Amino acid sequence: MEVLNEPIGKQDQYAAAFGGLNLLRFGRGGRVMVEPQPIVNGSIAYLFSNIMMFWTGHQRPAASVLAEQKNNTAQNLDVLRHMRNDAYELRALCSGGRIDLEELGEALDRGWALKRRLASKITTSEIDRQYARAIEAGAQGGKLCGAGGGGFLMFIVKPEKRELVRQTLSELSLVPLGYEVHGSRVLYPSG
């Protein structure tokens, strides 16, 4: 972020560096606390087997979306607080023995509605249509990953609805998704 001098978020870098399922707390002065979340009884495999991610086919520079979002911070403090509180709700939903896909999908859907209020370029009419079609086809809820304006649509989808959601979004590429427990590692060539 400092080298590029871009107003990009930190959460993606922390997620990639630490791996696993974490609650990230961003404090004053740039302080970040990473709290690994224990997941029991194969819940993480269950969760990932019910996630579908689609490439929207649109790329955009995150900086323009995030610059507007930063400029809107003062007027969006209530929305941002609500989003922070939703992170704790998501943690609670994932910490039990069995993840309730409907509750998780609904929470992601509420979070997506809040995120859309942060800046005008978070979504497009095309992304909104694709999202609505997936929900209509049976996705429990979801969100656009990243800063917005393009990238990947992620949905919580029960097994019996996966094929219908896939067919409904047939113009998009379904992206295989997995769980990374270790995070980034530096590899050195041998020899």
Backbone bond lengths (Angstrom), bond angles and torsions (degrees), N, CA, C in turn:
res aa  C-N    CA-C-N  psi(-1)  N-CA   C-N-CA  omega(-1)  CA-C   N-CA-C  phi
1 M - - - 1.450 - - 1.522 110.48 -
2 E 1.323 116.64 -39.87 1.464 119.87 -178.56 1.517 111.51 -74.14
3 V 1.328 116.85 -41.20 1.461 120.52 -179.40 1.526 110.54 -65.40
4 L 1.328 116.82 -44.04 1.457 120.97 -178.45 1.519 112.93 -79.78
5 N 1.352 116.05 -16.80 1.456 122.10 -177.61 1.532 111.41 51.65
6 E 1.343 114.33 48.09 1.456 121.42 -179.60 1.530 108.95 -117.30
7 P 1.337 117.66 145.36 1.460 120.81 179.41 1.528 111.73 -82.55
8 I 1.344 116.21 63.29 1.459 119.67 -177.97 1.519 110.11 -100.29
9 G 1.325 116.13 157.84 1.457 121.11 -179.33 1.518 112.34 -75.94
10 K 1.322 115.36 166.63 1.458 121.94 -178.55 1.520 113.31 -96.94
11 Q 1.338 117.36 -23.86 1.449 120.10 -167.67 1.526 113.20 -60.59
12 D 1.309 118.92 -36.53 1.458 120.21 -179.18 1.528 111.47 -65.82
13 Q 1.328 115.94 -40.20 1.460 119.28 179.26 1.530 111.29 -65.64
14 Y 1.322 116.95 -40.84 1.462 120.25 178.74 1.524 111.37 -67.71
15 A 1.315 116.96 -40.13 1.467 120.38 178.40 1.523 110.24 -61.51
16 A 1.333 117.08 -44.01 1.461 120.79 -179.69 1.526 111.39 -68.45
17 A 1.315 117.47 -38.99 1.462 120.78 -177.17 1.523 112.41 -70.56
18 F 1.328 117.59 -39.63 1.457 120.22 -173.47 1.515 113.84 -95.69
19 G 1.327 118.47 -28.83 1.456 120.11 -176.53 1.520 110.42 65.54
20 G 1.320 115.94 -179.47 1.455 120.41 179.48 1.514 111.55 72.58
21 L 1.318 114.30 -169.39 1.460 121.44 178.25 1.516 106.79 -109.49
22 N 1.321 117.08 116.35 1.453 122.13 -173.16 1.518 111.70 -129.73
23 L 1.325 115.15 150.27 1.450 121.57 166.68 1.522 105.39 -97.96
24 L 1.321 116.24 122.84 1.470 120.95 -179.92 1.517 107.72 -102.15
25 R 1.329 115.46 127.39 1.466 120.98 176.26 1.527 107.70 -113.32
26 F 1.335 115.23 122.41 1.453 121.34 -179.13 1.518 108.13 -102.00
27 G 1.323 115.75 116.08 1.452 121.00 -177.61 1.513 112.56 -103.22
28 R 1.294 114.14 -179.81 1.465 120.88 178.65 1.528 110.17 -65.81
29 G 1.308 115.57 151.03 1.455 120.88 176.95 1.515 114.22 71.29
30 G 1.333 117.32 18.62 1.458 120.20 177.83 1.518 114.68 84.83
31 R 1.315 117.38 3.27 1.464 120.82 -178.78 1.529 110.11 -69.19
32 V 1.329 116.32 134.42 1.464 121.69 179.03 1.520 108.51 -128.06
33 M 1.322 115.69 129.06 1.462 121.58 176.27 1.520 107.91 -110.36
34 V 1.309 116.39 128.75 1.458 123.00 -179.82 1.524 107.38 -108.31
35 E 1.330 116.07 116.89 1.459 121.27 -178.06 1.530 109.22 -113.60
36 P 1.346 117.27 101.84 1.471 119.61 177.18 1.530 110.39 -59.11
37 Q 1.320 115.08 138.54 1.460 120.53 -178.02 1.525 109.60 -105.81
38 P 1.323 116.39 122.04 1.468 118.44 178.93 1.524 110.30 -73.03
39 I 1.311 115.92 132.79 1.456 122.08 178.12 1.528 106.54 -120.72
40 V 1.316 116.44 129.72 1.461 120.46 -173.06 1.522 112.41 -113.02
41 N 1.313 114.40 163.46 1.471 123.03 170.72 1.524 114.57 55.28
42 G 1.312 118.18 38.81 1.460 120.38 177.79 1.512 114.38 69.18
43 S 1.335 116.61 18.09 1.461 119.84 -176.75 1.521 112.55 -63.33
44 I 1.324 117.26 -33.08 1.463 118.90 -177.23 1.533 110.47 -68.47
45 A 1.332 116.79 -39.68 1.465 119.96 176.87 1.525 109.81 -64.63
46 Y 1.325 116.09 -40.53 1.468 120.96 177.74 1.528 110.18 -61.57
47 L 1.322 116.23 -46.10 1.461 120.74 179.89 1.524 110.60 -58.67
48 F 1.333 117.11 -51.71 1.462 120.08 -175.89 1.524 112.48 -68.42
49 S 1.328 117.50 -25.38 1.465 119.21 177.10 1.527 111.18 -74.43
50 N 1.323 117.09 -10.14 1.463 121.52 179.92 1.530 113.20 -114.75
51 I 1.310 116.04 17.41 1.464 121.45 175.42 1.522 108.85 -107.93
52 M 1.308 116.13 135.01 1.458 121.54 171.83 1.522 107.50 -121.59
53 M 1.325 115.74 135.90 1.460 120.53 179.40 1.524 108.66 -126.45
54 F 1.331 114.65 134.27 1.463 121.37 -177.44 1.526 110.01 -124.50
55 W 1.320 115.99 136.15 1.463 122.39 174.18 1.525 107.92 -80.40
56 T 1.334 116.85 122.76 1.464 121.01 -177.90 1.523 112.78 -73.16
57 G 1.320 116.62 -17.48 1.458 120.19 -177.47 1.513 113.07 85.49
58 H 1.338 116.14 2.93 1.463 120.40 -178.67 1.527 109.94 -117.33
59 Q 1.333 113.86 129.08 1.460 120.16 172.83 1.512 107.64 -111.87
60 R 1.314 114.82 149.83 1.455 119.87 176.70 1.526 107.56 -153.05
61 P 1.311 117.33 152.28 1.460 119.22 174.69 1.536 109.19 -70.19
62 A 1.301 116.72 125.35 1.471 121.05 -179.58 1.524 111.57 -63.89
63 A 1.323 116.66 -27.69 1.465 120.45 -173.57 1.527 112.77 -57.81
64 S 1.335 117.77 -40.85 1.462 119.04 -177.33 1.529 111.08 -68.26
65 V 1.323 117.51 -40.07 1.462 121.18 177.97 1.525 109.80 -65.54
66 L 1.329 116.06 -46.48 1.464 120.48 -176.12 1.523 112.58 -71.41
67 A 1.325 118.06 -29.96 1.466 119.96 176.65 1.527 110.00 -64.73
68 E 1.335 116.81 -44.66 1.463 120.20 177.25 1.529 110.21 -63.55
69 Q 1.328 116.11 -42.90 1.458 120.48 179.71 1.529 110.52 -59.93
70 K 1.323 116.70 -42.28 1.470 120.93 178.98 1.531 110.78 -64.27
71 N 1.326 116.34 -42.11 1.470 120.38 178.51 1.523 112.22 -63.72
72 N 1.333 117.12 -25.54 1.461 122.29 -178.84 1.526 113.15 -92.24
73 T 1.324 117.73 2.88 1.461 120.83 -172.78 1.524 112.76 -55.64
74 A 1.305 118.32 -48.24 1.471 120.78 -176.37 1.526 111.96 -58.20
75 Q 1.327 116.95 -41.75 1.468 119.43 -178.96 1.524 112.36 -79.13
76 N 1.329 118.12 -11.55 1.464 121.66 -177.90 1.527 113.46 -110.50
77 L 1.309 118.48 17.39 1.471 119.81 -176.71 1.527 112.44 -58.22
78 D 1.316 118.09 -40.21 1.470 119.71 178.62 1.524 111.14 -63.96
79 V 1.313 117.59 -41.45 1.466 121.80 178.10 1.522 109.81 -63.35
80 L 1.324 117.06 -44.89 1.461 121.06 -179.79 1.526 111.84 -63.65
81 R 1.319 116.95 -39.72 1.469 119.94 176.42 1.526 111.11 -63.30
82 H 1.312 115.37 -41.13 1.463 119.63 178.34 1.534 110.49 -62.95
83 M 1.333 116.51 -40.83 1.464 120.89 178.29 1.530 110.35 -64.19
84 R 1.321 117.26 -40.05 1.462 120.91 176.32 1.524 110.13 -60.14
85 N 1.328 116.31 -46.46 1.457 119.98 -179.86 1.529 111.43 -64.30
86 D 1.330 116.80 -33.55 1.466 120.34 176.50 1.528 111.72 -62.50
87 A 1.326 117.12 -32.12 1.469 119.81 177.57 1.527 110.20 -60.91
88 Y 1.325 116.59 -38.37 1.466 119.95 178.01 1.526 110.71 -69.59
89 E 1.341 116.81 -35.52 1.459 119.78 176.32 1.523 110.34 -64.95
90 L 1.323 117.02 -43.43 1.470 120.54 177.89 1.524 110.71 -61.15
91 R 1.322 116.54 -40.29 1.468 119.69 177.18 1.519 110.11 -59.87
92 A 1.326 117.56 -45.53 1.461 121.18 -179.82 1.528 110.90 -63.23
93 L 1.328 117.65 -39.71 1.455 121.25 -179.94 1.525 112.26 -65.37
94 C 1.333 116.77 -28.94 1.464 120.63 -177.75 1.529 113.17 -95.70
95 S 1.320 117.68 -4.67 1.464 119.13 -173.43 1.521 113.77 -93.67
96 G 1.319 118.68 -11.01 1.452 120.89 179.62 1.515 110.90 -78.46
97 G 1.297 116.05 -178.06 1.459 120.72 179.87 1.512 113.36 -68.86
98 R 1.325 117.51 -33.93 1.456 121.45 -178.37 1.522 109.04 -134.08
99 I 1.297 117.24 129.20 1.455 121.86 -178.57 1.522 109.17 -80.63
100 D 1.323 116.61 127.92 1.458 122.34 177.16 1.530 107.58 -85.11
101 L 1.323 115.99 108.00 1.467 120.64 -174.84 1.522 112.48 -63.97
102 E 1.323 117.01 -36.02 1.465 119.36 -179.87 1.521 110.52 -65.72
103 E 1.324 117.45 -45.89 1.472 120.33 179.11 1.515 111.04 -64.93
104 L 1.318 116.78 -41.18 1.462 120.51 179.37 1.524 110.59 -64.22
105 G 1.324 116.86 -44.64 1.462 120.83 178.09 1.515 112.29 -61.78
106 E 1.332 116.36 -41.77 1.462 120.33 178.39 1.528 111.01 -64.06
107 A 1.330 116.78 -39.72 1.468 120.55 178.72 1.524 110.86 -64.83
108 L 1.333 117.06 -42.63 1.470 120.06 177.41 1.522 110.83 -64.04
109 D 1.322 116.81 -39.65 1.467 121.00 178.80 1.529 110.74 -62.18
110 R 1.339 117.22 -43.87 1.468 120.26 177.42 1.531 110.29 -63.18
111 G 1.325 116.78 -41.01 1.461 120.68 178.38 1.518 112.16 -63.04
112 W 1.329 116.30 -39.36 1.461 120.92 177.99 1.525 110.12 -64.20
113 A 1.326 117.41 -41.67 1.467 120.82 178.20 1.525 110.59 -61.96
114 L 1.317 117.06 -38.67 1.471 120.40 178.09 1.529 111.20 -69.21
115 K 1.319 116.41 -45.08 1.468 120.05 -178.49 1.525 111.13 -58.67
116 R 1.312 116.88 -37.32 1.471 121.40 -179.37 1.517 112.06 -61.29
117 R 1.316 117.35 -22.43 1.467 121.34 -178.64 1.531 112.73 -81.95
118 L 1.329 117.97 -8.79 1.461 120.78 -173.91 1.528 113.99 -77.93
119 A 1.339 117.45 -29.66 1.467 120.64 -177.69 1.523 108.92 -160.57
120 S 1.308 115.99 155.07 1.469 120.94 -176.09 1.526 113.23 -71.67
121 K 1.333 117.62 -22.90 1.466 120.83 -175.22 1.527 113.03 -99.64
122 I 1.330 117.83 11.73 1.470 120.74 -179.68 1.523 110.35 -63.04
123 T 1.334 116.83 -38.10 1.452 120.50 -178.17 1.520 109.94 -134.61
124 T 1.308 114.60 172.94 1.464 121.85 175.33 1.528 107.68 -128.82
125 S 1.305 117.31 166.53 1.468 119.98 178.27 1.529 110.26 -63.23
126 E 1.328 117.26 -35.54 1.466 120.65 178.66 1.529 111.14 -65.83
127 I 1.318 117.65 -44.58 1.469 121.43 177.85 1.528 110.12 -63.66
128 D 1.315 116.99 -40.53 1.470 120.66 177.65 1.528 110.95 -60.56
129 R 1.334 117.16 -42.40 1.469 120.68 178.66 1.533 110.55 -64.39
130 Q 1.331 116.46 -43.79 1.466 119.54 179.82 1.529 110.53 -63.10
131 Y 1.306 116.80 -43.07 1.465 121.07 178.47 1.530 110.22 -60.21
132 A 1.322 117.27 -48.48 1.467 121.74 -178.83 1.526 111.08 -61.46
133 R 1.321 117.39 -40.20 1.469 120.80 179.20 1.526 110.91 -64.41
134 A 1.322 117.80 -39.94 1.471 120.82 178.66 1.524 110.70 -64.73
135 I 1.315 117.22 -42.06 1.467 120.90 178.15 1.527 109.48 -63.43
136 E 1.322 116.82 -43.62 1.459 121.79 178.43 1.530 111.38 -60.78
137 A 1.326 116.73 -33.81 1.464 121.71 -178.90 1.531 112.56 -80.51
138 G 1.336 117.45 -7.74 1.459 118.91 175.24 1.510 116.79 123.72
139 A 1.341 118.35 -0.22 1.468 118.83 174.92 1.525 108.35 -63.20
140 Q 1.317 117.04 140.54 1.462 121.94 -178.32 1.526 111.86 -74.48
141 G 1.301 116.53 -27.59 1.457 123.12 -177.97 1.506 107.85 163.37
142 G 1.319 116.63 175.87 1.447 119.08 -179.26 1.504 111.33 179.36
143 K 1.321 114.45 -159.86 1.458 120.73 -179.35 1.508 109.17 -168.91
144 L 1.306 115.39 165.38 1.450 122.05 169.71 1.518 106.65 -91.06
145 C 1.310 117.04 126.03 1.468 120.91 -178.63 1.522 110.13 -82.20
146 G 1.308 115.93 147.59 1.453 121.00 178.26 1.512 112.30 90.77
147 A 1.319 115.01 -163.95 1.463 121.18 -174.77 1.516 112.38 -69.26
148 G 1.328 117.14 -34.67 1.455 120.45 -179.83 1.509 112.59 125.19
149 G 1.323 115.27 173.09 1.453 121.66 178.65 1.515 114.40 82.76
150 G 1.295 117.64 -8.13 1.458 123.38 -178.85 1.516 108.36 171.44
151 G 1.311 116.27 -166.20 1.459 119.48 178.74 1.511 112.07 98.93
152 F 1.323 116.68 -129.36 1.455 122.08 -170.04 1.526 111.56 -123.31
153 L 1.328 115.74 134.07 1.456 122.35 170.75 1.525 107.85 -94.36
154 M 1.320 116.27 128.82 1.465 121.61 179.57 1.519 108.42 -117.85
155 F 1.329 115.88 136.47 1.461 121.48 -179.11 1.523 111.17 -132.80
156 I 1.318 115.85 149.89 1.452 122.69 167.12 1.522 105.50 -92.45
157 V 1.332 116.81 121.67 1.461 121.45 -174.86 1.526 109.14 -137.09
158 K 1.322 116.02 124.32 1.467 120.76 176.36 1.529 109.29 -67.07
159 P 1.340 117.62 151.94 1.476 120.90 -175.81 1.524 114.34 -53.15
160 E 1.317 117.30 -39.50 1.467 119.69 -176.55 1.528 113.05 -71.77
161 K 1.322 118.24 -11.02 1.469 122.20 -179.78 1.528 112.75 -107.97
162 R 1.320 117.28 -6.25 1.466 120.87 -174.77 1.539 112.68 -57.91
163 E 1.312 117.17 -47.10 1.464 120.08 -176.60 1.527 111.17 -65.80
164 L 1.321 117.47 -39.75 1.462 120.33 179.10 1.526 111.03 -65.97
165 V 1.332 117.21 -42.11 1.472 120.46 176.90 1.524 109.27 -63.15
166 R 1.332 116.48 -42.10 1.467 120.48 179.37 1.528 111.01 -60.45
167 Q 1.320 116.55 -45.80 1.469 120.72 179.18 1.523 111.40 -65.11
168 T 1.318 116.22 -38.80 1.465 121.32 -178.62 1.527 111.53 -63.78
169 L 1.327 116.08 -35.18 1.472 121.01 179.57 1.531 110.89 -107.17
170 S 1.319 116.44 37.86 1.467 120.99 -174.44 1.528 113.28 -62.11
171 E 1.331 117.68 -22.03 1.471 119.62 178.38 1.530 112.44 -75.78
172 L 1.341 116.88 -11.15 1.463 121.72 179.56 1.523 110.64 -102.50
173 S 1.310 116.92 153.13 1.464 121.52 177.36 1.522 109.88 -84.73
174 L 1.322 116.08 125.62 1.462 121.68 173.79 1.520 107.47 -77.99
175 V 1.319 116.26 128.05 1.457 121.52 -175.17 1.530 109.23 -105.98
176 P 1.343 118.00 124.26 1.464 119.35 176.65 1.532 109.67 -61.81
177 L 1.301 116.00 143.37 1.455 121.40 -173.80 1.515 109.24 -132.24
178 G 1.312 116.97 140.68 1.460 121.33 177.34 1.514 110.79 -141.71
179 Y 1.299 114.71 173.20 1.461 122.73 -177.10 1.524 108.97 -104.63
180 E 1.315 116.75 127.89 1.465 121.74 178.93 1.518 109.03 -109.79
181 V 1.307 115.97 111.26 1.456 120.43 -176.06 1.532 112.48 -83.02
182 H 1.324 118.13 -28.23 1.467 121.29 -171.51 1.518 114.77 -93.30
183 G 1.300 119.44 -26.00 1.454 120.18 -175.16 1.510 111.28 81.07
184 S 1.318 115.82 -169.46 1.465 122.05 -176.68 1.516 110.96 -65.75
185 R 1.317 114.48 144.09 1.463 120.77 175.60 1.510 109.01 -137.14
186 V 1.289 116.04 145.73 1.447 120.66 175.96 1.518 107.50 -91.93
187 L 1.321 115.61 126.94 1.463 120.87 179.98 1.517 109.07 -111.46
188 Y 1.301 115.57 135.83 1.462 121.26 178.07 1.504 108.70 -109.91
189 P 1.333 117.71 137.50 1.466 118.52 176.30 1.521 110.09 -66.67
190 S 1.322 115.41 141.73 1.478 118.41 178.01 1.517 108.57 -83.47
191 G 1.316 113.56 154.69 1.457 117.62 172.76 1.430 112.91 106.96
